[in-house]
Amino acid sequence: MHGEMMGGPQMGGMGYRDMLLKRAWEYLDEDQTRQMILRMLDKKILYIGAKMEMGKQKLETMKMMREMIAKGGTGGK
C-alpha cells in the first residue's frame, strides 16, 4: 500500500519518481524552482497539520475513555 501511494510498483517506485524529479529540476529556471519548492512545502505543512489534528482528536478520545472507565462506566449496556 505504501508503495502504491509513492509512485507504486506500476511506475517503478521511489527510484523512478526521484529520477523524473531530478530531470524536471534541470529544466526549471530559478523562479520556477522557487515556486515548486514553495508548493511542496505548503503541501507538507498541510499534511503535518492534518496529522497533528488527528492526533489531538485521538488524545481527546483517550482522555474521555479514561475518565469514563475511572468513573466505573464504559458507555456499554
VENMONOR-V216035 format. One record per residue. N is the residue number from 1. RES is the residue in three letters. SS is DSSP state (2 for helix, 1 for strand, 0 for the rest). PHI is phi in radians with two decimals (* if undefined). OMEGA is omega in degrees with one decimal (none if undefined). Layout:
N/RES/SS/PHI/OMEGA
N/RES/SS/PHI/OMEGA
This chain:
1/MET/0/*/-179.3
2/HIS/2/-1.07/179.8
3/GLY/2/-1.10/179.5
4/GLU/2/-1.16/179.9
5/MET/2/-1.24/-172.9
6/MET/0/-1.84/179.5
7/GLY/0/1.95/170.0
8/GLY/0/1.12/-180.0
9/PRO/2/-1.14/-179.2
10/GLN/2/-1.16/-179.2
11/MET/2/-2.03/177.7
12/GLY/0/1.64/175.9
13/GLY/2/1.31/-174.0
14/MET/2/-1.12/-179.1
15/GLY/2/-1.04/179.4
16/TYR/2/-1.15/179.7
17/ARG/2/-1.08/179.5
18/ASP/2/-1.08/179.4
19/MET/2/-1.11/178.8
20/LEU/2/-1.12/178.2
21/LEU/2/-1.08/179.7
22/LYS/2/-1.07/178.3
23/ARG/2/-1.13/-179.6
24/ALA/2/-1.10/-179.3
25/TRP/2/-1.05/-177.9
26/GLU/2/-1.11/-175.9
27/TYR/0/-1.68/-178.2
28/LEU/0/-1.59/172.6
29/ASP/0/-1.47/-173.7
30/GLU/2/-1.05/-178.4
31/ASP/2/-1.17/178.2
32/GLN/2/-1.11/178.4
33/THR/2/-1.09/179.1
34/ARG/2/-1.04/-179.4
35/GLN/2/-1.11/179.6
36/MET/2/-1.16/178.6
37/ILE/2/-1.09/178.8
38/LEU/2/-1.08/178.2
39/ARG/2/-1.10/179.4
40/MET/2/-1.11/179.0
41/LEU/2/-1.15/178.2
42/ASP/2/-1.04/178.8
43/LYS/2/-1.12/-179.9
44/LYS/2/-1.14/178.7
45/ILE/2/-1.08/178.5
46/LEU/2/-1.10/179.8
47/TYR/2/-1.08/-179.3
48/ILE/2/-1.14/177.7
49/GLY/2/-1.06/179.0
50/ALA/2/-1.14/178.2
51/LYS/2/-1.12/179.3
52/MET/2/-1.12/179.3
53/GLU/2/-1.11/177.1
54/MET/2/-1.10/178.4
55/GLY/2/-1.12/177.9
56/LYS/2/-1.10/179.1
57/GLN/2/-1.11/178.4
58/LYS/2/-1.11/178.7
59/LEU/2/-1.08/179.5
60/GLU/2/-1.10/177.8
61/THR/2/-1.09/179.5
62/MET/2/-1.13/177.8
63/LYS/2/-1.10/178.7
64/MET/2/-1.12/177.8
65/MET/2/-1.07/-179.4
66/ARG/2/-1.07/179.4
67/GLU/2/-1.08/-180.0
68/MET/2/-1.10/-179.2
69/ILE/2/-1.18/179.2
70/ALA/2/-1.11/179.1
71/LYS/0/-1.42/178.0
72/GLY/0/1.69/179.0
73/GLY/0/-2.09/178.1
74/THR/0/-2.03/-179.0
75/GLY/0/1.46/179.5
76/GLY/0/-1.49/-178.2
77/LYS/0/-1.21/none
